[in-house]
Amino acid sequence: MGGKWKVLILWGLYEGPRRFGELRREVPGISERILTLQLREMEKAGLVGREDFHQIPPKVEYSLTDFGSSLLTALRPLGKWGREHMARIEAIPRD
């Protein structure tokens, strides 16, 4: 679960299945290439499910698996901590 994008992708899928374009809008700053690579890694790890609807135009949806939802549950307290301490975090000098 390394990298800065995976957690943001999980949050993007929190409310339900998303198509690729919807998910890209949910994760500002991510490129199509990186989103594709991250989704493939997360699918391989069993965190994200991919459903291909075999229609024209093509439709594919991504969703959290039960395993992915359990990880998101574990990350919620960290997100809460981040929101509570955002001012202090943002005040840290950066090089």
PyRosetta script that sets phi, psi and omega in degrees:
from pyrosetta import init, pose_from_sequence

init()
pose = pose_from_sequence("MGGKWKVLILWGLYEGPRRFGELRREVPGISERILTLQLREMEKAGLVGREDFHQIPPKVEYSLTDFGSSLLTALRPLGKWGREHMARIEAIPRD")
pose.set_psi(1, 35.9)
pose.set_omega(1, 179.3)
pose.set_phi(2, -81.0)
pose.set_psi(2, 165.3)
pose.set_omega(2, 177.5)
pose.set_phi(3, 96.2)
pose.set_psi(3, 159.6)
pose.set_omega(3, -176.5)
pose.set_phi(4, -84.4)
pose.set_psi(4, -15.8)
pose.set_omega(4, -172.2)
pose.set_phi(5, -88.9)
pose.set_psi(5, -30.6)
pose.set_omega(5, -171.8)
pose.set_phi(6, -60.6)
pose.set_psi(6, -43.3)
pose.set_omega(6, 180.0)
pose.set_phi(7, -64.7)
pose.set_psi(7, -40.5)
pose.set_omega(7, 178.8)
pose.set_phi(8, -64.9)
pose.set_psi(8, -36.0)
pose.set_omega(8, 176.8)
pose.set_phi(9, -66.2)
pose.set_psi(9, -43.3)
pose.set_omega(9, 177.1)
pose.set_phi(10, -58.2)
pose.set_psi(10, -45.1)
pose.set_omega(10, 178.3)
pose.set_phi(11, -62.4)
pose.set_psi(11, -36.6)
pose.set_omega(11, 179.1)
pose.set_phi(12, -64.2)
pose.set_psi(12, -26.3)
pose.set_omega(12, -179.5)
pose.set_phi(13, -96.0)
pose.set_psi(13, -0.8)
pose.set_omega(13, -175.3)
pose.set_phi(14, -56.9)
pose.set_psi(14, -42.1)
pose.set_omega(14, -174.9)
pose.set_phi(15, -84.3)
pose.set_psi(15, -3.1)
pose.set_omega(15, 177.6)
pose.set_phi(16, 139.9)
pose.set_psi(16, 179.5)
pose.set_omega(16, -177.7)
pose.set_phi(17, -57.9)
pose.set_psi(17, 145.0)
pose.set_omega(17, 178.9)
pose.set_phi(18, -134.8)
pose.set_psi(18, 144.0)
pose.set_omega(18, 170.5)
pose.set_phi(19, -78.8)
pose.set_psi(19, 163.9)
pose.set_omega(19, -175.9)
pose.set_phi(20, -54.4)
pose.set_psi(20, -49.1)
pose.set_omega(20, -178.3)
pose.set_phi(21, -63.0)
pose.set_psi(21, -38.9)
pose.set_omega(21, 178.0)
pose.set_phi(22, -64.0)
pose.set_psi(22, -43.3)
pose.set_omega(22, -179.1)
pose.set_phi(23, -65.9)
pose.set_psi(23, -38.0)
pose.set_omega(23, 178.2)
pose.set_phi(24, -62.8)
pose.set_psi(24, -37.7)
pose.set_omega(24, 176.8)
pose.set_phi(25, -69.4)
pose.set_psi(25, -30.5)
pose.set_omega(25, 179.2)
pose.set_phi(26, -70.6)
pose.set_psi(26, -23.6)
pose.set_omega(26, -176.4)
pose.set_phi(27, -117.9)
pose.set_psi(27, 82.5)
pose.set_omega(27, -176.4)
pose.set_phi(28, -61.0)
pose.set_psi(28, 139.0)
pose.set_omega(28, 176.3)
pose.set_phi(29, 92.2)
pose.set_psi(29, -10.9)
pose.set_omega(29, -179.3)
pose.set_phi(30, -84.6)
pose.set_psi(30, 138.9)
pose.set_omega(30, 177.6)
pose.set_phi(31, -85.1)
pose.set_psi(31, 161.0)
pose.set_omega(31, 177.5)
pose.set_phi(32, -58.5)
pose.set_psi(32, -42.9)
pose.set_omega(32, -178.0)
pose.set_phi(33, -60.9)
pose.set_psi(33, -48.1)
pose.set_omega(33, -178.3)
pose.set_phi(34, -66.4)
pose.set_psi(34, -41.2)
pose.set_omega(34, 178.1)
pose.set_phi(35, -60.4)
pose.set_psi(35, -44.0)
pose.set_omega(35, 178.6)
pose.set_phi(36, -60.1)
pose.set_psi(36, -47.8)
pose.set_omega(36, -179.8)
pose.set_phi(37, -62.3)
pose.set_psi(37, -44.0)
pose.set_omega(37, -179.0)
pose.set_phi(38, -65.0)
pose.set_psi(38, -43.0)
pose.set_omega(38, 178.5)
pose.set_phi(39, -62.1)
pose.set_psi(39, -40.2)
pose.set_omega(39, 178.5)
pose.set_phi(40, -63.5)
pose.set_psi(40, -44.1)
pose.set_omega(40, 178.5)
pose.set_phi(41, -62.6)
pose.set_psi(41, -43.2)
pose.set_omega(41, -178.1)
pose.set_phi(42, -70.1)
pose.set_psi(42, -33.1)
pose.set_omega(42, 176.0)
pose.set_phi(43, -67.0)
pose.set_psi(43, -43.2)
pose.set_omega(43, 179.0)
pose.set_phi(44, -62.1)
pose.set_psi(44, -35.8)
pose.set_omega(44, 179.8)
pose.set_phi(45, -78.9)
pose.set_psi(45, -9.0)
pose.set_omega(45, 178.9)
pose.set_phi(46, 86.4)
pose.set_psi(46, 12.7)
pose.set_omega(46, 180.0)
pose.set_phi(47, -86.2)
pose.set_psi(47, -30.3)
pose.set_omega(47, -175.2)
pose.set_phi(48, -126.5)
pose.set_psi(48, 138.9)
pose.set_omega(48, 174.4)
pose.set_phi(49, -104.3)
pose.set_psi(49, 148.5)
pose.set_omega(49, -179.9)
pose.set_phi(50, -123.4)
pose.set_psi(50, 126.2)
pose.set_omega(50, 178.3)
pose.set_phi(51, -118.2)
pose.set_psi(51, 120.9)
pose.set_omega(51, 178.6)
pose.set_phi(52, -99.8)
pose.set_psi(52, 122.6)
pose.set_omega(52, -174.7)
pose.set_phi(53, -88.9)
pose.set_psi(53, -1.2)
pose.set_omega(53, 176.6)
pose.set_phi(54, 46.0)
pose.set_psi(54, 59.3)
pose.set_omega(54, 178.5)
pose.set_phi(55, -137.2)
pose.set_psi(55, 171.0)
pose.set_omega(55, 176.2)
pose.set_phi(56, -119.0)
pose.set_psi(56, 125.1)
pose.set_omega(56, -3.7)
pose.set_phi(57, -67.3)
pose.set_psi(57, 157.4)
pose.set_omega(57, -177.4)
pose.set_phi(58, -57.7)
pose.set_psi(58, 142.3)
pose.set_omega(58, 177.9)
pose.set_phi(59, -135.1)
pose.set_psi(59, 124.6)
pose.set_omega(59, 177.5)
pose.set_phi(60, -131.8)
pose.set_psi(60, 135.8)
pose.set_omega(60, 176.4)
pose.set_phi(61, -122.3)
pose.set_psi(61, 144.7)
pose.set_omega(61, 176.4)
pose.set_phi(62, -112.9)
pose.set_psi(62, 143.1)
pose.set_omega(62, 179.6)
pose.set_phi(63, -148.0)
pose.set_psi(63, 162.9)
pose.set_omega(63, 175.9)
pose.set_phi(64, -75.9)
pose.set_psi(64, 139.2)
pose.set_omega(64, 170.0)
pose.set_phi(65, -83.4)
pose.set_psi(65, 174.6)
pose.set_omega(65, 175.2)
pose.set_phi(66, -60.3)
pose.set_psi(66, -38.1)
pose.set_omega(66, 178.2)
pose.set_phi(67, -63.1)
pose.set_psi(67, -44.2)
pose.set_omega(67, 178.0)
pose.set_phi(68, -64.5)
pose.set_psi(68, -40.0)
pose.set_omega(68, 177.3)
pose.set_phi(69, -63.3)
pose.set_psi(69, -37.4)
pose.set_omega(69, 179.5)
pose.set_phi(70, -66.6)
pose.set_psi(70, -35.4)
pose.set_omega(70, 176.3)
pose.set_phi(71, -67.7)
pose.set_psi(71, -40.9)
pose.set_omega(71, 178.7)
pose.set_phi(72, -61.8)
pose.set_psi(72, -38.5)
pose.set_omega(72, 176.7)
pose.set_phi(73, -60.3)
pose.set_psi(73, -39.8)
pose.set_omega(73, 179.4)
pose.set_phi(74, -69.9)
pose.set_psi(74, -27.6)
pose.set_omega(74, -178.1)
pose.set_phi(75, -84.0)
pose.set_psi(75, -17.7)
pose.set_omega(75, -178.2)
pose.set_phi(76, -54.6)
pose.set_psi(76, -46.3)
pose.set_omega(76, 178.9)
pose.set_phi(77, -61.0)
pose.set_psi(77, -34.6)
pose.set_omega(77, 177.5)
pose.set_phi(78, -66.2)
pose.set_psi(78, -41.0)
pose.set_omega(78, 176.2)
pose.set_phi(79, -62.6)
pose.set_psi(79, -40.7)
pose.set_omega(79, 178.0)
pose.set_phi(80, -62.9)
pose.set_psi(80, -44.1)
pose.set_omega(80, 177.9)
pose.set_phi(81, -59.5)
pose.set_psi(81, -44.1)
pose.set_omega(81, 179.7)
pose.set_phi(82, -60.8)
pose.set_psi(82, -42.9)
pose.set_omega(82, 178.6)
pose.set_phi(83, -64.7)
pose.set_psi(83, -40.2)
pose.set_omega(83, -178.6)
pose.set_phi(84, -68.1)
pose.set_psi(84, -27.8)
pose.set_omega(84, -175.3)
pose.set_phi(85, -114.2)
pose.set_psi(85, 18.4)
pose.set_omega(85, -174.9)
pose.set_phi(86, -57.4)
pose.set_psi(86, -43.2)
pose.set_omega(86, -178.9)
pose.set_phi(87, -60.1)
pose.set_psi(87, -44.3)
pose.set_omega(87, 179.7)
pose.set_phi(88, -66.8)
pose.set_psi(88, -41.7)
pose.set_omega(88, 179.3)
pose.set_phi(89, -62.1)
pose.set_psi(89, -45.2)
pose.set_omega(89, -178.8)
pose.set_phi(90, -68.9)
pose.set_psi(90, -22.1)
pose.set_omega(90, -179.6)
pose.set_phi(91, -82.3)
pose.set_psi(91, -9.2)
pose.set_omega(91, -179.9)
pose.set_phi(92, -67.5)
pose.set_psi(92, 126.3)
pose.set_omega(92, 178.9)
pose.set_phi(93, -64.4)
pose.set_psi(93, 140.9)
pose.set_omega(93, 179.0)
pose.set_phi(94, -115.8)
pose.set_psi(94, 143.2)
pose.set_omega(94, 178.3)
pose.set_phi(95, -79.2)
pose.dump_pdb("model.pdb")
